[in-house]
């Protein structure tokens, strides 16, 4: 006879449940607990805080936002009590920062670690979300906030033969905590997105040989990373209010403005000088050199041609250079990587580039990878830098069910539908931080996260003041917002990158819908504020909870 399953622990009740303890979950816990006085529990799958930065420990993992901007700005104490060491922070430093935040705000006592959420169901009678975790524990609360990140559900391509491989296979997004020793190993890396572009130079330093398997050639701009000097650190602390103000005024939440001129209104020499200056300075600001790089194909071509010329200049072998520079989409229409020595890496004798667009991977064999042509690549380790089931993957794998048994998977069968990326019709009191339909991945993430956390917290505070039990986005509002998100994307060149994860195109079978809001963070912030000021237009409130004094 099969053994009886262990009895489920008694359900624990809270005012709000938050899923995830990265940037978003930590701030959401602080905002609801310490400002609103709610009883909050955070459920986190990992055994520590950090979210994305807990999982992504691959060699070279680094943030593409500048460190002084990649931080919480809601608390002067946090800003003044932390020093970043480099222009672009490495993963271990960001993880230390998030632990510093959690300790400074005394957050860990309200986080349950090793608690992967496996289901969340709306109980309409009790007006409660009932949430279960993998270990069989159960929780309930009127409000459920997902803080699961946009890039947290790994995309592992279904290449046959994985189980036959005699060596080791690792995905960059689930990297072993003890690290991987590549010394003397023949390494194959699949994927040339931001991750592969960061990892390749570091892998090449220790591996006996590195083969990069490229399906789509990619632009990349030098990061020009460097240690920060004391003067800069002091300046950033002293000017925190101005930096915050600047980040809030730009479309992408970075502190630099978008150029006012068109790339086409200056002559070739002036344009070249502007691109050259941005290239030498390093970082993502190159795409802001001129105002129309993301909106005019002709303007974009000038930036694309500039970068392709740099690739051909750096890479010595003409065939390799041609393959790296044969980029099929406009610049910055896929997430533009920044790098430390990526193209230079291909000048090493021990590094090879293989074009798997022309000759796709057929299967993994016991000794390596075989391509469709029959070519064999002998490998000891395969690194999948193949990205994520972005924006919706982590939400859909949690088995969320709303009103009348509606599964989120069903509601989003044709692609995500949200009001402002914050709520989904049919799912009362569920809030999705940096959800699809919000600017999220098109911005400097902490800026987007702070705005969402504050909007959600204000909304919950307002409900408690009025005594309403639930809030839910209307179908009409979601339809209107999806139309607006599409229009905003179509006003840019971004939908032209047909294989980008912004469109869900990297995951076989995923609906092709442009998911993030491309209308800009500043405009989005204004829309969200207007919606709230207009009595939460596009949402309905219902029911009667006991009003709570403000
Ligand atoms: P990305 O940007 O999605 O890049 C994944 C890479 O892996 C990209 O080059 C893909 O090629 C390639 N890929 C994906 N699936 C396959 C298969 N089946 N075969 C071959 N190659 C494949 O993920 P990253 O982790 O680099 O970056 C994610 C974000 O994290 C990044 O944008 C930052 O915001 C941080 P493709 O282009 O699809 O042809």
Boltz pocket constraint, residues with backbone or C-beta under 6 A from the ligand:
constraints:
  - pocket:
      binder: B
      contacts: [[A, 151], [A, 155], [A, 157], [A, 158], [A, 190], [A, 191], [A, 192], [A, 193], [A, 194], [A, 195], [A, 196], [A, 213], [A, 215], [A, 216], [A, 335], [A, 356], [A, 385], [A, 386], [A, 387], [A, 388], [A, 441], [A, 499], [A, 501], [A, 506]]
      max_distance: 6.0
